[in-house]
């Protein structure tokens, strides 16, 4: 089992950057694919990006390509979401999630995630 704790959310103006972090417990972090999701007010939780356990493969939804970058530091059991050129429509609670995947680099958005963090609020003002 893995526990996830997000941090780094806040209030920023449109165009500014923000970096989210997600710290994971456990000694097998590199065996987990990691995903970032977000939930805007009044909407469901949507996939944003994912990274394989090795860090070699990533996936982004179209609306964040070129603006967001997902990365991980397996030595620190941490995954990051660097968000640049933020827009008001990026306002949401952001969640990181983990999926046990020791033998796969699949990072497609259809994969199911088993463990979730508590979320961190990102608010982008216009």
Phi, psi and omega in degrees: 000149180229141176251140186237137179228116178272155175204166175104356179290171179168190179254124178226164176270156179305137181094344181275161178263166176202143177239125176263146175236152177221112180264134182245146175273167173099168186252003183241034187304322184290351176272001180250130164285144183239139179233155172243134179232165175214152179228112178279159180305128177077008183236171178280173180276128186243144174293142178241308185199162178210160179218140180287169183299323179281344185086000186280342180231141178224162179214139179227149169286157187301323186291347180244355179302135181084347179246323182253146176225125176260137179212170180212153174236100185292336177290335180253004181053043186224140173242147185237154169229104176275122183243116178248163178048051184295147181239157178305328180288354173277354180299125183182169165272127182257133181239141166258155183215154182235146179224127180295118184207066184287342185238014185223144173254016181292123179235024181293152183292350181278351181291146179266141181252142188261333186232142186226147171276181184273347178095153176222136186279132172239123179236125181245118181268149181271000000 
